[in-house]
Amino acid sequence: MKKNYSYIGIAFIILIFGIIFIPRIVNAVKEDAIIEKDRMNIEGKERNRKLLYLEINEKARMVPEFIFTNQDSLEITNADFKGKVTVMEFFFTSCPTICPVMNSNMRTLDEEFHKRDDFAIASFSIDPKNDTPKVLKEYAERYGVKSMNWHFLTGDLDKIHELSNTGFNIFTGINPEVAGGFEHQGYFALIDKEGFIRSRRDNHGNPKIYYQGTDVDEVEMLKEDIKNLLEEE
């Protein structure tokens, strides 16, 4: 009988231990998991804040030299963007598909940053024969451009397409079979104050390279990254 009482006593102690301490252990484990999850989220955000350089053959890619004419018939070169965080795109004014969406989104960047002297936008027309300075000026007015640093650029057709296809690796081309007669990718390129192409990492840790100009969420990411570059020394 005494032996049975001993078993009952041990079982009672185990029961009390479980009631008092096991919930505390479970909560501690949960709290550690939450802390670890928060730490990983913070690290992920910090990792994305550190913008990458686009590298070709282990060398950071800069915007190539160019000379074009803007909507005010002024000669604009890559040197005019030195000291400015710049977003660059390739478009054409008669584009019936993605360009209106791209430039509506680009206008949100203009509205956000137009008061800053160290921010600029460069929109290169891939249809320079049609997109004269006069046409580009009317287009800019139609979109309500606020910044003096948003340049709509036109010039030699071959040089503009070389800039997009070779300089940026953003595809543009002539195609009579598609609407508008030209095809192109709707990317926005982010350039730092020194002229280097920059980007964030995606959710898998890979370089994003460019931002999809037709995607509102990606434009919001771009806004964050512009702010980060503006803060860089």
N, C-alpha and C positions, 0 to 999 in steps of 0.2 A: 504493500500500500504506500509506504514512504517513497518507493521508487516512482510510483505513479504520480505522487504529489510533486516530485522533482521535475518530471516531464511537463506537468501542468504549469509549474512555476517558470520553466524555461520558455514554454510556448507563450505565456503571458508577457514575459519580458520582450520576446521577439515581436509580439503584437504591438506593445507600447512603443517600441523602437520604430516600427513601421509607421505607426500613426504620427509620431512626432517628427522623425528625421527624413523619411523617404520623400514627402512632399517638398522638403527643403532642398534635398539633393536634386530632384526633378527640376525645381525652379532655378537652381544654380546652373544646371546644364542648359536650360532654356535661355537663361540670361547670357551665358557664355556664347551660345549659338547666335543670339541676337547681336551681341557685341562683335562677334567674328563677321557676321553678315554685314553689319554696318561698316566695319573696318574695310571689308572687301569692296563695298559700294563706294566708300570714300576714295580708296586707292584707285578704283576704276575711273572715277570722275577726275581725279588728279592726273591719271595717266592720259586721259583724253584731252585735258587742258594743255598738255605739253605737245604742241603741234610739231608734226614731222616735216622734214624737208623731202621733197620729191627727188630721189636720186636715180641717175642713169649712169651705169658703169661705176657705181660707188662715188659719183660726183653730184653734189647738189645742183639741181637744174635751176637756172635763172631765166627770166624772160629775155628772149633774144632782142637784139637791137632792131628798131623799126622807125620809120618816118612816114606818117600819114597825115591826113587833113581832117579837122573836126568840123562840127556843124556851124561853127563861126568862121570857117575858111582859114583857121589858124593851123600852122604846122605843129604837130605834136609828135614827140619821140618818146622812147622808153625812159629817157632821162628825166622827162617831166613828171614821172611818177616816183622818182627817188625821194625818200623821206615820207612816203605816204603808204598806208595799207590800202591795197587796191583789189577790187574784184573785176575780173575780165571775162568777157563772153563773146561768142560769135553768133550773129543773127542777120536778118535782113528785113527791111521795113514792110515789104509786101508779103511776108510769110503768113500763110493762112492757118497754120497749125500751132506749133509750140511757142513761137516767139512772143505772141501777145501775153501768154501766161508767164513766160520767163521775165518779160520786162515789167509786168505788173508786180511780180515778186521782187524784181530788182528795185522797183520804185519804193518798196517798203524799206530797203536798205538805205536808199537816198533820204527817205523821210527820217530814218533813225540817226543817220550820221552826217547829214548835209552841212551842219554847222561847224564841223571839224575841218581844219585846214590840212590835217594829216590823213584824210581819207579820200579816196577817189574811185571812180568807176570808168572802165574802158569797154565800150561796145563796138566791136569791129564788124562792119558790114561785109558779108560774103557775096553781096551783089552790088559792087561799087559802080557798075555801069548805070544802074537805076538810082542808086542811093548817093546822089550828089550832096554837097553841103546844104543846099537849099532844102532838099527832101528830108535830110536828117534833122535840120532845124525845125521843120514843121512837125516831124515825128516827136522830137523832144518836147515841143510845146504841147502836143497832144497828150503826152504822158505826164505833163505837169512837173517836169524836172526842176528841182530846187537848187541843186548844187552847181557851182561854177566848175566843179571838178568831175562832172560826169561828161565824158567826151564820147560822142558818137563819131566813129572814125571811118574814113573811106580812102581809097587809093588804088594802087595797081592790083588787079585781080589775082595774079599769080603770087604776088608777095603776101597778100592777105591769106590765101589758101596755104601757102608754105608756112606761114606763122602758125596757123591752126594745126595743120597736119604734122608738121615736123617740130615746130617750136614747142607746142603744147601736147601733141599727140591727141588732139581733139578732132575727130573726123568732120570734114566739110567737103562737099563736092557738088558738081553740076549734074543734075539728072532730070532731063525733060519729062520723064515718066511720072514724077511725083508732083504733088501740089506745090505750086510756086516755082518749080524748076530747080530748086536746090535742096539738098539734104544735109543735115548736120545734127550733132549731138547737143543736147540742151544743157551743157555743163557750165557751171560758174567756177572759175579758178581763183584761188585766194593767193595774193602776192604780199610778201612782207615789205617793210620799208627799204630793205636792201635789194629788192628785186628778185628774191627767191620764191619759188612756188612752195606753198605750205599746205598741210592738211592735218586733220585729226585721224585717230584710229577708229575703226568700226567696232561693233560689239564683240567681235572675235579677235580684236587686237591687231587687225591688218590695216595698212594705210588706206584711207578712203580716197585719196588723191584729189578728186573733184567732187563738187556738190551738184546734185540734180536741181537745175533751176526751175523745174516745173513742180517740185515737191515742197509744199509749205513747211513740213517738218524739217527737211534738210536746209531750207533757208533759215529757219530758226537756229539750227546748229551753226550755220554760217555766221549769224549775228553774234553768237557767243564767241566764236573763234576770232572774229574781227575785233571784238572787245579785248580778247586776250592779247592779240598782236599789238593793239594800240597801247596796251600797258607795258609791253616789252621795252626794255632799255636798249 
